[in-house]
C-alpha cells in the first residue's frame, strides 16, 4: 500500500531508500537459494519496526547462488537513483563458515578515504542498510534452516556513471553510488511544499507559546544561563523558535540539553528562507543547532546549505583556521579531507579548535543577523560527531534557558 506525506497543502508519495531495496532483493535471493522460492514480493522490516512490501523485478539462479533485483521507487522525491535496478546476489560460503558477508559489486562505490560511515577499502554500503540486509537474510535462513554462511553482493547497474553527478567523487567514494538510508523511507523534499510546512510549524510553535502549554524542561545550570530565578527576562513571553537542519541537530539538542525533538522545527537546507518565515510570523528569537558540515557554510554567507547550491565547507574551515594561526601545510591537508570531521581532526593535531571555531561562529552569527534584520535575535551552535559541541554564540544557552523557563512548547 502506498504511503503519502503531507507537505503544506500537497500529499506527496513516499518512496524507498536504496538500502531498503537492497535488503528486499537480498531477502528474495536468499529465499530462492535456500527454499527454491521465486517470490513476487517480499516484506522488509524498517529501522522503525514498520514492515513494508516491495516487488521483485527479476530472479536468477545458478549452482550455489541466487540473484534478485528491485527497481528503486523514490516516490515523489527527485532522487537520482529513482528507477534504477538494485541487485543482490547471495552465494554460499564454504562449509563451516556461518558468516553473512556483505560487499558491493557493479555500480556500488568503494570508500577510499577516512571519515565516512565505512572505512577505506569497504563498499559504500552504510551501516543501517548493512543491518537491514543482514536481518533480511537471517530471517530466511532461520525459517528454512539454512546453516551455511553466505556472501551478499549488492550491485546497481549504471551506478558508476550516475555517481559522477553526485558528491561521491569529492567524498572519496570511487566507482559507483552509495547504498544509503537511515529510516528506510524516502520522504519527498519538494521545496515549495517544505517551505509551506516550515511556515505551518512556525505558526504552531508560536501559537503553543501564546497558549502557555508546558513541555519537558531544558535543564541548564544557572551559571550557563547567567540568569537568576524570578528575573523579568525569565517571565516574559519569549516567542523563541528552535530550529535544526535535520535529525542530527534534533539528536544533539535532545542529548545535550534534554529538548523534546518534537518541539524543534526541521528546516532542511533552507536556513535563509526559514529566518525570513520566522521574521514574517513575528518570532522574537530563534535558536539554530546543527552539524558543522552543514552550518559552517553560514560563515561564508551561504544561506541554502544544499551541496547543489554551494559546497565551500572545507574552504571556509581552512581559511578561518589560517586566520586563527594554523600554518599553510595544515590548511592544505584540511582541504584534502573528504569531510569536515576529518579536517577538524587534522587541525586538532597541531592547533586548538577554539580560536578557529570562535571566528566561524562570529561570522555565521553576523550573516544570520544581517539576513534577519532588526527585531529578532538569533543564537547558533555547531557540533561534530568526534568533538561534540564545537562552539556557540554568546546568547545560545541564554536563549535556550529563556525558552524553557517561559516554556510554551
Secondary structure, 3 states (H helix, E strand, C coil): CCCEEEECCEEEECEECHHHHHHHHHHHHHHHHHHCCCCCEEEEECCCCCEEEEECCEEEEECCEEEEEEECCCCCCCCCCCCCEEEEEEEECCCCCCCEEEEECCCECEECCCCCCCCCCCECECHHHHHHHHHHHHHHHHHHCCCCCEEEEEECCCHHHHHCCCCHHHHCEECCECECCCCCEECCCCHHHHHHHHHHHHHHHHHHHHHCCCCCCCCCCHHHHCCCCCCHHHHCCCCEEEEECCHHHHHHHHHHHCCCHHHCEECCCEHHHHHHHHHHCCCCEEEEEEEHHHHHHHHHCCCECCCCCCCCHHHHHHHHHHHCCCCHHHHHHHHCCCCHHHHHHHHHHHCCCHHHHHHHHHHHHHHHHHHHCCCCEEEEEEEECCCEEEEECCCHHHHHHHHHHCCCC
